[in-house]
Amino acid sequence: GKKEATEFYQREILKLREEIARNQNTLLSSISDKVDATLNELDKRLPDLVISIVERVMPEVNIDGEQVRAIVLSMIEEFSNNEEKLDVFLCKRDLDLLKALSSINNEKMHEDTMDDGFASAIAGIFDGIEGDDSLIEGYPNVKFHEDESLLPGDCQVKSRYGLLDGRISTKLRKIHKELNGND
């Protein structure tokens, strides 16, 4: 009787183990499916969330003259030829920052040369009429223009080849496409 009882309980234990293993596999499979679904949903929503956060933070970021200069230089250098005639378009605020930075650099150079001739006085009268020249040293063929449609941090460069769009909104759209896998 004892042997029969032992065999009976061993079979029952084996059945329970098999049932628990099936339940465990079903539960793990269900959890895995839910994790995959959650990750897929996160993959869909995360790019929009990231771009939304950046769009809210960007207007609060203050850009100084050196940063404007760096933005402009990076855009100009995409043409890689400092002989190329370029028109650079900036918002009023960024153009003023660049002018102020250029003015500080010119004052330092002016103090070094002490050349206050009639020609430099006359040249100052015509500044800005056809765009501002020489705001960035080493690029004599680059003219700067104000564009009211641009926001702080935006920059557009026009050459004989076309327009290079460096607006923040364009960069964000490109990042959004890349995050969504739409290269």
KEBA-484019 format. One line per 3 residues: number of its first residue (from 1); for each residue x, y, z of N, C-alpha, C. Coordinates in nm, 2 decimals. Each point is the difference from the previous one (the first is absolute). Layout:
N
NUM> X/Y/Z/X/Y/Z/X/Y/Z; ...
//
This chain:
183
1> 0.08/-0.12/0.00/-0.08/0.12/0.00/0.09/0.13/0.00; 0.11/-0.02/0.07/0.09/0.12/0.01/0.06/0.03/-0.13; 0.04/-0.11/-0.07/0.06/0.02/-0.13/-0.10/0.06/-0.10
4> -0.13/-0.04/0.00/-0.10/0.05/-0.08/-0.03/0.15/0.03; 0.00/0.03/0.12/-0.02/0.14/0.05/0.12/0.09/-0.05; 0.12/-0.05/0.01/0.12/0.07/-0.04/-0.01/0.03/-0.15
7> -0.03/-0.10/-0.08/-0.01/0.01/-0.14/-0.11/0.10/-0.04; -0.11/-0.01/0.07/-0.12/0.09/-0.03/0.04/0.14/0.03; 0.07/0.03/0.11/0.03/0.14/0.04/0.12/0.05/-0.09
10> 0.09/-0.09/-0.05/0.10/0.04/-0.09/-0.06/0.04/-0.13; -0.10/-0.08/-0.05/-0.07/0.04/-0.12/-0.07/0.13/0.01; -0.07/0.02/0.12/-0.07/0.13/0.02/0.10/0.12/0.01
13> 0.11/-0.02/0.06/0.11/0.10/0.01/0.05/0.03/-0.14; 0.02/-0.10/-0.08/0.04/0.02/-0.14/-0.10/0.07/-0.08; -0.13/-0.03/0.02/-0.11/0.07/-0.07/0.00/0.15/0.04
16> 0.02/0.02/0.13/0.00/0.14/0.05/0.12/0.08/-0.05; 0.11/-0.07/-0.01/0.12/0.07/-0.05/-0.02/0.04/-0.15; -0.06/-0.10/-0.08/-0.02/0.03/-0.14/-0.11/0.11/-0.01
19> -0.10/0.00/0.08/-0.10/0.11/0.00/0.06/0.13/0.04; 0.08/0.00/0.10/0.07/0.13/0.04/0.09/0.05/-0.11; 0.08/-0.10/-0.06/0.09/0.04/-0.11/-0.08/0.06/-0.12
22> -0.12/-0.06/-0.03/-0.08/0.06/-0.11/-0.05/0.14/0.04; -0.05/0.01/0.12/-0.05/0.13/0.05/0.12/0.10/0.00; 0.11/-0.04/0.04/0.12/0.09/0.00/0.03/0.04/-0.14
25> 0.01/-0.09/-0.09/0.03/0.03/-0.14/-0.11/0.10/-0.06; -0.12/-0.03/0.03/-0.11/0.09/-0.05/0.01/0.14/0.06; 0.03/0.01/0.13/0.02/0.13/0.06/0.12/0.07/-0.05
28> 0.11/-0.07/-0.02/0.12/0.06/-0.05/-0.02/0.05/-0.15; -0.07/-0.08/-0.07/-0.03/0.04/-0.14/-0.09/0.12/-0.01; -0.10/0.00/0.09/-0.08/0.12/0.01/0.07/0.12/0.04
31> 0.09/-0.01/0.10/0.08/0.11/0.05/0.09/0.05/-0.12; 0.06/-0.09/-0.07/0.09/0.03/-0.11/-0.08/0.07/-0.11; -0.12/-0.04/-0.03/-0.08/0.07/-0.10/-0.03/0.14/0.04
34> -0.04/0.02/0.13/-0.03/0.13/0.05/0.12/0.09/0.00; 0.12/-0.05/0.03/0.12/0.07/0.00/0.03/0.05/-0.15; -0.01/-0.10/-0.09/0.02/0.04/-0.14/-0.10/0.10/-0.05
37> -0.12/-0.01/0.04/-0.11/0.10/-0.04/0.04/0.14/0.06; 0.04/0.00/0.13/0.04/0.12/0.06/0.12/0.07/-0.06; 0.10/-0.08/-0.04/0.12/0.05/-0.06/-0.04/0.05/-0.14
40> -0.09/-0.07/-0.07/-0.04/0.05/-0.13/-0.07/0.14/0.01; -0.09/0.01/0.10/-0.07/0.12/0.02/0.10/0.11/0.04; 0.10/-0.03/0.08/0.10/0.10/0.04/0.08/0.04/-0.12
43> 0.03/-0.09/-0.09/0.08/0.03/-0.12/-0.08/0.10/-0.09; -0.14/-0.02/0.00/-0.08/0.09/-0.08/-0.01/0.14/0.07; -0.01/0.00/0.13/-0.03/0.13/0.07/0.12/0.08/0.04
46> 0.11/-0.07/0.02/0.12/0.07/0.05/0.06/0.11/-0.09; 0.01/-0.02/-0.14/0.04/0.11/-0.08/-0.08/0.12/0.01; -0.13/-0.01/0.00/-0.09/0.11/0.02/0.02/0.07/0.13
49> 0.02/-0.08/0.11/0.02/0.06/0.13/0.14/0.07/0.00; 0.10/-0.05/-0.05/0.13/0.06/0.00/-0.01/0.14/-0.08; -0.05/-0.01/-0.12/-0.02/0.13/-0.08/-0.08/0.10/0.08
52> -0.11/-0.04/0.06/-0.08/0.09/0.07/0.07/0.07/0.12; 0.08/-0.08/0.07/0.08/0.05/0.11/0.10/0.10/-0.06; 0.07/-0.03/-0.10/0.10/0.09/-0.06/-0.07/0.13/-0.05
55> -0.11/-0.01/-0.06/-0.07/0.12/-0.05/-0.04/0.09/0.12; -0.03/-0.06/0.11/-0.04/0.08/0.12/0.12/0.07/0.06; 0.11/-0.07/0.00/0.12/0.04/0.07/0.08/0.11/-0.09
58> 0.00/-0.02/-0.13/0.08/0.08/-0.09/-0.03/0.15/0.01; -0.12/0.05/0.01/-0.02/0.14/0.01/0.05/0.06/0.13; 0.03/-0.08/0.10/0.05/0.05/0.13/0.15/0.00/0.00
61> 0.07/-0.06/-0.10/0.14/0.00/-0.01/0.05/0.13/-0.06; 0.09/0.07/0.08/0.05/0.12/-0.05/0.13/-0.03/-0.08; 0.01/0.06/-0.12/0.11/-0.02/-0.09/0.08/0.13/0.01
64> 0.14/-0.01/0.02/0.08/0.12/0.00/0.07/0.01/-0.13; 0.08/0.11/-0.02/0.06/0.03/-0.12/0.10/-0.10/-0.05; 0.07/-0.06/0.09/0.09/-0.11/-0.04/-0.07/-0.12/-0.05
67> -0.11/-0.03/0.06/-0.08/-0.12/-0.05/-0.06/0.03/-0.14; -0.04/0.13/-0.02/-0.05/0.04/-0.13/0.11/-0.02/-0.10; 0.12/0.05/0.03/0.11/-0.01/-0.08/0.03/-0.14/-0.04
70> 0.00/-0.09/0.10/0.02/-0.14/-0.02/-0.10/-0.07/-0.10; -0.13/0.04/0.02/-0.10/-0.05/-0.09/0.02/0.05/-0.14; 0.04/0.13/-0.02/0.02/0.05/-0.13/0.12/-0.07/-0.06
73> 0.11/-0.01/0.07/0.12/-0.06/-0.05/-0.03/-0.15/-0.04; -0.07/-0.07/0.08/-0.03/-0.14/-0.04/-0.08/0.00/-0.13; -0.09/0.09/-0.02/-0.08/0.01/-0.13/0.09/0.04/-0.11
76> 0.08/0.10/0.02/0.09/0.05/-0.11/0.10/-0.11/-0.04; 0.05/-0.07/0.10/0.11/-0.10/-0.03/-0.06/-0.12/-0.08; -0.13/-0.02/-0.01/-0.06/-0.10/-0.08/0.03/0.02/-0.15
79> 0.03/0.13/-0.03/0.04/0.03/-0.14/0.15/-0.02/-0.02; 0.08/-0.01/0.10/0.14/-0.03/0.01/0.09/0.09/-0.09; -0.06/0.10/-0.06/0.08/0.09/-0.09/-0.02/0.14/0.05
82> 0.10/0.06/0.07/-0.02/0.14/0.05/0.00/0.10/-0.10; 0.02/-0.04/-0.13/-0.01/0.10/-0.11/-0.14/0.01/-0.05; -0.09/-0.10/0.04/-0.14/0.00/-0.05/-0.07/0.12/0.05
85> -0.08/0.07/-0.08/-0.08/0.11/0.04/-0.13/-0.06/0.06; -0.02/0.04/0.13/-0.11/-0.05/0.07/-0.08/0.11/0.07; -0.13/-0.02/0.01/-0.09/0.09/0.07/-0.05/-0.08/0.12
88> 0.02/0.05/0.12/-0.04/-0.06/0.13/-0.12/0.07/0.05; -0.10/-0.07/0.04/-0.12/0.06/0.05/-0.02/-0.04/0.15; -0.02/0.10/0.08/-0.02/-0.02/0.14/-0.12/0.08/0.05
91> -0.05/-0.03/0.12/-0.10/0.09/0.06/0.07/0.12/0.05; -0.08/0.11/0.03/0.06/0.13/0.04/0.09/-0.02/0.12; -0.05/-0.08/0.10/0.07/-0.01/0.13/0.13/-0.07/-0.03
94> 0.01/-0.11/-0.07/0.12/-0.07/-0.03/0.10/0.09/-0.08; -0.06/0.07/-0.10/0.09/0.09/-0.08/0.06/0.11/0.09; -0.08/0.06/0.09/0.05/0.10/0.09/0.11/-0.06/0.09
97> -0.02/-0.12/0.05/0.10/-0.06/0.08/0.13/-0.02/-0.08; -0.01/-0.05/-0.12/0.12/-0.02/-0.09/0.07/0.14/-0.03; -0.09/0.10/-0.02/0.06/0.13/-0.03/0.08/0.05/0.12
100> -0.06/-0.02/0.12/0.06/0.05/0.12/0.13/-0.08/0.02; 0.00/-0.13/-0.02/0.12/-0.07/0.01/0.11/0.04/-0.10; -0.04/0.03/-0.12/0.09/0.05/-0.10/0.05/0.14/0.03
103> -0.09/0.08/0.06/0.04/0.13/0.04/0.11/0.00/0.11; -0.02/-0.09/0.09/0.10/-0.02/0.11/0.14/-0.04/-0.06; -0.01/-0.10/-0.09/0.13/-0.04/-0.07/0.06/0.11/-0.08
106> -0.09/0.08/-0.08/0.05/0.11/-0.08/0.06/0.11/0.09; -0.06/0.03/0.11/0.06/0.10/0.09/0.14/-0.04/0.05; 0.01/-0.13/0.03/0.13/-0.05/0.05/0.10/0.02/-0.12
109> -0.03/-0.04/-0.12/0.09/0.02/-0.11/0.02/0.15/-0.03; -0.10/0.08/0.02/0.01/0.14/-0.03/0.09/0.07/0.10; 0.00/-0.05/0.13/0.09/0.05/0.10/0.14/-0.03/-0.04
112> 0.02/-0.12/-0.06/0.13/-0.04/-0.04/0.06/0.08/-0.11; -0.09/0.04/-0.10/0.05/0.07/-0.12/-0.01/0.15/0.01; -0.10/0.05/0.08/-0.02/0.14/0.02/-0.01/0.07/-0.14
115> -0.08/-0.06/-0.09/-0.02/0.06/-0.13/-0.14/0.06/-0.01; -0.01/0.13/0.03/-0.13/0.07/-0.01/0.00/0.09/-0.12; 0.00/-0.06/-0.12/0.00/0.08/-0.12/-0.14/0.04/-0.04
118> -0.01/0.09/-0.10/-0.12/0.04/-0.06/-0.08/-0.12/-0.07; 0.08/-0.09/-0.06/-0.06/-0.11/-0.07/-0.08/-0.09/0.10; 0.05/-0.03/0.12/-0.07/-0.08/0.10/-0.12/0.07/0.05
121> 0.00/0.13/0.01/-0.12/0.07/0.05/-0.11/0.00/-0.11; 0.04/0.01/-0.13/-0.10/0.00/-0.10/-0.05/-0.14/-0.01; 0.08/-0.11/0.01/-0.04/-0.14/-0.01/-0.11/-0.03/0.11
124> 0.01/0.06/0.11/-0.09/-0.02/0.11/-0.14/0.05/-0.03; -0.01/0.10/-0.08/-0.13/0.06/-0.04/-0.08/-0.10/-0.08; 0.06/-0.08/-0.08/-0.07/-0.09/-0.09/-0.02/-0.14/0.06
127> 0.05/-0.03/0.12/-0.02/-0.13/0.06/-0.14/-0.04/0.01; -0.03/-0.12/-0.05/-0.13/-0.06/0.02/-0.09/0.02/-0.12; 0.03/0.09/-0.09/-0.09/0.03/-0.11/-0.02/-0.12/-0.09
130> 0.10/-0.06/-0.04/-0.01/-0.12/-0.09/0.04/-0.13/0.08; -0.02/0.00/0.12/0.04/-0.11/0.09/0.13/0.04/0.06; 0.03/-0.07/0.11/0.12/0.03/0.08/0.11/-0.09/-0.04
133> 0.12/0.06/-0.03/0.11/-0.08/-0.04/0.09/-0.02/0.12; 0.09/-0.10/-0.02/0.11/-0.02/0.09/-0.03/-0.01/0.15; -0.12/-0.06/0.03/-0.03/-0.02/0.14/0.08/-0.12/0.06
136> 0.05/-0.08/-0.09/0.08/-0.11/0.05/0.13/0.00/-0.08; 0.11/0.01/0.08/0.13/0.01/-0.06/0.03/-0.12/-0.08; 0.06/0.02/-0.12/0.05/-0.11/-0.09/-0.11/-0.03/-0.10
139> -0.11/0.07/0.00/-0.10/-0.03/-0.10/-0.05/0.13/-0.06; 0.09/0.06/-0.09/-0.03/0.13/-0.06/-0.12/0.00/-0.10; -0.04/-0.11/-0.05/-0.10/-0.01/-0.10/-0.14/-0.03/0.06
142> -0.01/0.01/0.13/-0.12/-0.04/0.07/-0.08/0.13/0.04; -0.12/0.01/-0.05/-0.08/0.11/0.04/-0.11/-0.05/0.10; -0.03/0.09/0.10/-0.10/-0.04/0.10/-0.13/0.08/-0.02
145> -0.11/-0.06/0.02/-0.13/0.06/-0.02/-0.09/-0.03/0.11; -0.09/0.09/0.03/-0.11/-0.03/0.10/-0.12/-0.06/-0.07; -0.05/-0.10/0.07/-0.12/-0.07/-0.05/-0.10/-0.01/0.11
148> -0.11/0.07/-0.01/-0.10/0.00/0.11/-0.07/-0.13/0.02; 0.01/-0.09/-0.10/-0.07/-0.13/0.02/0.08/-0.10/0.08; 0.12/0.04/0.02/0.09/-0.10/0.08/-0.01/0.03/0.15
151> 0.03/-0.10/0.08/-0.01/0.00/0.14/0.15/0.00/0.05; 0.02/0.03/0.13/0.13/-0.01/0.06/0.06/-0.14/-0.02; 0.12/-0.01/-0.05/0.06/-0.13/-0.02/-0.01/-0.05/-0.14
154> -0.09/0.06/-0.08/-0.02/-0.03/-0.14/0.10/0.06/-0.08; 0.04/-0.06/-0.11/0.09/0.05/-0.10/-0.03/-0.06/-0.13; 0.01/0.08/-0.11/-0.02/-0.05/-0.13/0.12/0.07/-0.08
157> 0.05/-0.08/-0.09/0.11/0.04/-0.08/-0.03/-0.02/-0.15; 0.01/0.11/-0.08/-0.04/-0.01/-0.14/0.13/0.01/-0.08; 0.02/-0.09/-0.09/0.11/0.01/-0.09/-0.05/-0.02/-0.15
160> 0.09/0.00/-0.09/-0.04/-0.02/-0.14/-0.05/-0.14/-0.02; 0.02/-0.09/0.10/-0.05/-0.14/-0.02/-0.14/-0.01/0.07; -0.05/0.09/0.07/-0.13/-0.01/0.07/0.01/0.05/0.14
163> -0.10/-0.04/0.07/-0.02/0.04/0.14/0.02/-0.11/0.10; 0.09/0.02/0.09/0.03/-0.10/0.11/-0.08/0.05/0.12; -0.10/-0.09/0.04/-0.09/0.03/0.10/0.05/-0.05/0.14
166> 0.03/0.10/0.09/0.05/-0.04/0.13/-0.09/0.05/0.11; -0.13/0.00/-0.04/-0.10/0.04/0.11/-0.01/-0.11/0.10; -0.03/0.03/0.12/-0.01/-0.10/0.11/-0.12/-0.09/-0.03
169> -0.11/0.06/-0.05/-0.12/-0.08/-0.03/0.04/-0.11/-0.11; 0.08/0.04/-0.10/0.04/-0.10/-0.10/0.09/-0.11/0.06; 0.09/0.04/0.09/0.08/-0.10/0.06/-0.08/-0.09/0.09
172> -0.10/0.05/0.07/-0.09/-0.08/0.08/-0.08/-0.10/-0.08; -0.05/0.05/-0.12/-0.07/-0.09/-0.09/0.09/-0.12/-0.05; 0.12/0.04/-0.03/0.09/-0.11/-0.04/0.03/-0.10/0.11
175> 0.02/0.05/0.12/0.02/-0.09/0.11/-0.12/-0.08/0.03; -0.12/0.06/-0.01/-0.12/-0.08/0.02/-0.02/-0.11/-0.11; 0.04/0.03/-0.12/-0.01/-0.11/-0.10/0.10/-0.11/0.03
178> 0.12/0.04/0.04/0.10/-0.10/0.03/-0.04/-0.09/0.12; -0.06/0.07/0.10/-0.04/-0.08/0.12/-0.12/-0.10/-0.04; -0.08/0.04/-0.10/-0.11/-0.08/-0.04/0.05/-0.10/-0.11
181> 0.13/0.00/-0.04/0.05/-0.09/-0.09/-0.04/0.03/-0.15; -0.04/0.13/-0.02/-0.03/0.04/-0.14/0.11/0.08/-0.06; 0.12/-0.06/-0.01/0.11/0.07/-0.06/-0.03/0.05/-0.13
//
